[in-house]
């Protein structure tokens, strides 16, 4: 069983479109979807706010997943950012339910050791989010989970699904890539055991 958090966002939906066995997947939504996307793709849904640790515990007690993918990020209506606390809650709940589960965390280029390589405009615009995502990365690395971290560059909605993965910290892409490309990158690392314990920057394919 596979759980997807942040499934209702554009990147989560792009990943769901890649699935060939939707019956094995549950999309965990902060609130019920307002359209038919998930039913059209035959994806089971459940609701839990990543900021609510008790709600997450109930979801994991019910589904006991062997893999979890988190696209969680952004702020809620109260201005509370989920990039750190939300993902940390998810990671803690996974570890309690299945300490050896596969976990794919999608953060952003500029996280961790890449921060010092970023431009001042980038830091001004995205610093709060990137620092929060870095907190989640650190927490995940300290867990027992079979984790992989993906740091995509800027994302757009083009149809291109190519991607390049690099595990060199200085391999920071200069151009935007598509969410479809990110989706195929997530699918690729999920099927690749050698990606466990690695941090990849994801860029547009050539």
Secondary structure, 3 states (H helix, E strand, C coil): CEEEECCCCHHHHHHHCCCCCHHHEEEEECCCCCCCHHHHCCCEEEECCCCCHHHHHHHHHHHCCCEEEECCCCECCCCCECCCHHHHHHHHHHHHHCCCCEEEEECCCCCHHHHHHCCHHHHHHHHHHHHHHHHHHHHHHCCCCEEEEEEECCEECCCCCCEEEECCCCCCCCCCEEHHHHHHHHHHHHCCHHHCCEEEEEEECC
